C-alpha cells in the first residue's frame, strides 16, 4: 500500500489546476500589463508547486515498520 501524503486526491488535483492556471496566466499578464503585477502569479505558482512537491515527497516516503516483539 502506498503511503498517503497530506493532500487528498481532490486537493492534489485542485493544486495542479491552480498551478497550471497561475503558470499560464503570468506570461500572458506580463505581455498585456505594463506594471510588474504579473510577478504575483509567478510567486503563487511557485508556492503551489512547492506544496505539490512536498506532498509528492511525503507520498514516496516508505512506510514505517513496527518491529516490536
MDTraj code that builds the backbone (N, CA, C; nanometers):
import mdtraj as md
import numpy as np

residues = "UNK UNK UNK UNK UNK UNK UNK UNK UNK UNK UNK UNK UNK UNK UNK UNK UNK UNK UNK UNK UNK UNK UNK UNK UNK UNK UNK UNK UNK UNK UNK UNK UNK UNK UNK UNK UNK UNK UNK UNK UNK UNK UNK UNK UNK UNK UNK UNK UNK UNK UNK UNK UNK UNK UNK UNK UNK UNK UNK UNK UNK UNK UNK UNK UNK UNK UNK UNK UNK".split()
xyz = np.array([
    [0.0838, -0.1182, 0.0000],
    [0.0000, 0.0000, 0.0000],
    [0.0888, 0.1253, 0.0000],
    [0.0527, 0.2230, -0.0796],
    [0.1289, 0.3469, -0.0867],
    [0.0999, 0.4337, 0.0347],
    [0.2023, 0.5045, 0.0780],
    [0.1792, 0.5985, 0.1869],
    [0.1014, 0.7184, 0.1329],
    [0.0248, 0.7792, 0.2185],
    [-0.0621, 0.8895, 0.1778],
    [0.0049, 1.0207, 0.2161],
    [0.0000, 1.1175, 0.1276],
    [0.0538, 1.2496, 0.1562],
    [-0.0435, 1.3292, 0.2403],
    [-0.0148, 1.4548, 0.2600],
    [-0.1018, 1.5392, 0.3412],
    [-0.2139, 1.6024, 0.2606],
    [-0.2117, 1.5883, 0.1280],
    [-0.3218, 1.6350, 0.0433],
    [-0.4076, 1.5165, 0.0015],
    [-0.5383, 1.5381, -0.0003],
    [-0.6254, 1.4340, -0.0547],
    [-0.6134, 1.4364, -0.2069],
    [-0.6707, 1.3367, -0.2719],
    [-0.6636, 1.3318, -0.4179],
    [-0.7313, 1.4541, -0.4800],
    [-0.8422, 1.4960, -0.4235],
    [-0.9139, 1.6128, -0.4760],
    [-0.8315, 1.7402, -0.4572],
    [-0.7715, 1.7564, -0.3384],
    [-0.6882, 1.8735, -0.3129],
    [-0.5662, 1.8750, -0.4046],
    [-0.5103, 1.7572, -0.4292],
    [-0.3939, 1.7476, -0.5175],
    [-0.4318, 1.7871, -0.6599],
    [-0.5469, 1.7420, -0.7067],
    [-0.5946, 1.7774, -0.8404],
    [-0.6182, 1.9284, -0.8506],
    [-0.6803, 1.9864, -0.7479],
    [-0.7047, 2.1309, -0.7480],
    [-0.5740, 2.2101, -0.7416],
    [-0.4754, 2.1575, -0.6689],
    [-0.3455, 2.2240, -0.6629],
    [-0.2804, 2.2255, -0.8008],
    [-0.2901, 2.1144, -0.8746],
    [-0.2354, 2.1099, -1.0097],
    [-0.3075, 2.2081, -1.1023],
    [-0.4399, 2.2154, -1.0894],
    [-0.5162, 2.3102, -1.1725],
    [-0.4756, 2.4529, -1.1381],
    [-0.4633, 2.4832, -1.0088],
    [-0.4217, 2.6174, -0.9669],
    [-0.2821, 2.6515, -1.0152],
    [-0.1917, 2.5545, -1.0084],
    [-0.0559, 2.5773, -1.0566],
    [-0.0547, 2.6068, -1.2060],
    [-0.1259, 2.5261, -1.2823],
    [-0.1274, 2.5459, -1.4273],
    [-0.1915, 2.6792, -1.4652],
    [-0.2998, 2.7156, -1.3972],
    [-0.3630, 2.8445, -1.4263],
    [-0.2701, 2.9608, -1.3954],
    [-0.2038, 2.9563, -1.2796],
    [-0.1124, 3.0651, -1.2432],
    [0.0090, 3.0674, -1.3355],
    [0.0581, 2.9496, -1.3741],
    [0.1758, 2.9435, -1.4605],
    [0.1456, 2.9962, -1.6008],
    [0.0255, 2.9725, -1.6510],
    [-0.0100, 3.0230, -1.7837],
    [-0.0548, 3.1683, -1.7807],
    [-0.1081, 3.2129, -1.6662],
    [-0.1562, 3.3496, -1.6561],
    [-0.0413, 3.4491, -1.6450],
    [0.0687, 3.4099, -1.5824],
    [0.1798, 3.5026, -1.5587],
    [0.2402, 3.5573, -1.6890],
    [0.2783, 3.4738, -1.7847],
    [0.3358, 3.5322, -1.9070],
    [0.2344, 3.6133, -1.9884],
    [0.1096, 3.5704, -1.9842],
    [0.0061, 3.6449, -2.0544],
    [-0.0114, 3.7835, -1.9929],
    [-0.0156, 3.7890, -1.8593],
    [-0.0293, 3.9177, -1.7914],
    [0.0941, 4.0044, -1.8127],
    [0.2116, 3.9435, -1.8183],
    [0.3344, 4.0204, -1.8408],
    [0.3328, 4.0878, -1.9775],
    [0.2721, 4.0200, -2.0728],
    [0.2661, 4.0763, -2.2070],
    [0.1601, 4.1865, -2.2176],
    [0.0495, 4.1718, -2.1418],
    [-0.0626, 4.2648, -2.1553],
    [-0.0589, 4.3834, -2.0591],
    [0.0102, 4.3694, -1.9455],
    [0.0091, 4.4736, -1.8427],
    [0.1469, 4.5390, -1.8365],
    [0.1477, 4.6708, -1.8179],
    [0.2746, 4.7437, -1.8167],
    [0.3499, 4.7335, -1.6842],
    [0.2783, 4.7157, -1.5733],
    [0.3474, 4.7100, -1.4443],
    [0.3915, 4.5667, -1.4126],
    [0.4468, 4.5469, -1.2953],
    [0.5024, 4.4164, -1.2573],
    [0.4049, 4.3350, -1.1721],
    [0.2758, 4.3584, -1.1862],
    [0.1789, 4.2833, -1.1072],
    [0.1718, 4.1365, -1.1495],
    [0.2198, 4.1037, -1.2670],
    [0.2229, 3.9647, -1.3125],
    [0.3145, 3.8795, -1.2263],
    [0.4096, 3.9447, -1.1570],
    [0.5036, 3.8704, -1.0734],
    [0.4322, 3.7971, -0.9600],
    [0.3173, 3.8490, -0.9160],
    [0.2397, 3.7823, -0.8112],
    [0.1951, 3.6438, -0.8569],
    [0.1565, 3.6293, -0.9826],
    [0.1163, 3.4985, -1.0353],
    [0.2342, 3.4012, -1.0352],
    [0.3535, 3.4513, -1.0598],
    [0.4722, 3.3657, -1.0554],
    [0.4958, 3.3162, -0.9136],
    [0.4827, 3.4060, -0.8162],
    [0.5020, 3.3683, -0.6755],
    [0.3975, 3.2662, -0.6329],
    [0.2734, 3.2866, -0.6709],
    [0.1674, 3.1915, -0.6361],
    [0.1952, 3.0558, -0.6997],
    [0.2364, 3.0537, -0.8243],
    [0.2684, 2.9270, -0.8910],
    [0.3833, 2.8555, -0.8206],
    [0.4839, 2.9298, -0.7760],
    [0.5956, 2.8683, -0.7045],
    [0.5539, 2.8118, -0.5690],
    [0.4666, 2.8811, -0.4988],
    [0.4187, 2.8314, -0.3691],
    [0.3367, 2.7042, -0.3879],
    [0.2479, 2.7039, -0.4849],
    [0.1661, 2.5856, -0.5110],
    [0.2539, 2.4696, -0.5582],
    [0.3536, 2.4977, -0.6399],
    [0.4450, 2.3926, -0.6848],
    [0.5218, 2.3342, -0.5664],
    [0.5602, 2.4167, -0.4711],
    [0.6297, 2.3686, -0.3518],
    [0.5415, 2.2755, -0.2707],
    [0.4144, 2.3087, -0.2585],
    [0.3209, 2.2224, -0.1853],
    [0.3030, 2.0897, -0.2580],
    [0.2921, 2.0923, -0.3892],
    [0.2769, 1.9688, -0.4667],
    [0.4014, 1.8816, -0.4520],
    [0.5181, 1.9424, -0.4578],
    [0.6425, 1.8659, -0.4428],
    [0.6534, 1.8063, -0.3028],
    [0.6184, 1.8840, -0.2004],
    [0.6242, 1.8325, -0.0632],
    [0.5267, 1.7165, -0.0442],
    [0.4087, 1.7257, -0.1034],
    [0.3120, 1.6156, -0.0945],
    [0.3646, 1.4930, -0.1688],
    [0.4297, 1.5139, -0.2820],
    [0.4858, 1.4028, -0.3582],
    [0.5969, 1.3330, -0.2798],
    [0.6803, 1.4097, -0.2119],
    [0.7859, 1.3515, -0.1289],
    [0.7246, 1.2700, -0.0155],
    [0.6190, 1.3226, 0.0452],
    [0.5513, 1.2508, 0.1537],
    [0.4899, 1.1206, 0.1034],
    [0.4358, 1.1214, -0.0164],
    [0.3759, 1.0005, -0.0734],
    [0.4797, 0.8954, -0.1074],
    [0.5992, 0.9379, -0.1453],
    [0.7040, 0.8433, -0.1853],
    [0.7842, 0.7907, -0.0666],
    [0.7625, 0.8482, 0.0511],
    [0.8350, 0.8024, 0.1693],
    [0.7902, 0.6612, 0.2038],
    [0.8848, 0.5711, 0.2306],
    [0.8443, 0.4342, 0.2644],
    [0.7695, 0.4291, 0.3975],
    [0.6786, 0.3343, 0.4057],
    [0.6020, 0.3196, 0.5284],
    [0.6921, 0.2708, 0.6407],
    [0.6647, 0.3189, 0.7605],
    [0.7433, 0.2739, 0.8753],
    [0.6930, 0.1381, 0.9201],
    [0.7855, 0.0545, 0.9623],
    [0.7520, -0.0814, 1.0063],
    [0.7787, -0.0898, 1.1548],
    [0.6828, -0.1408, 1.2289],
    [0.6971, -0.1564, 1.3733],
    [0.7571, -0.2929, 1.4018],
    [0.8776, -0.2952, 1.4586],
    [0.9479, -0.4213, 1.4862],
    [0.9349, -0.4644, 1.6318],
    [0.8296, -0.4224, 1.6983],
    [0.8138, -0.4613, 1.8388],
    [0.7858, -0.6102, 1.8500],
    [0.8441, -0.6722, 1.9523],
    [0.8267, -0.8168, 1.9700],
    [0.7513, -0.8458, 2.0951],
])
top = md.Topology()
chain = top.add_chain()
for i, resn in enumerate(residues, 1):
    res = top.add_residue(resn, chain, resSeq=i)
    for name in ("N", "CA", "C"):
        top.add_atom(name, md.element.get_by_symbol(name[0]), res)
traj = md.Trajectory(xyz[None], top)
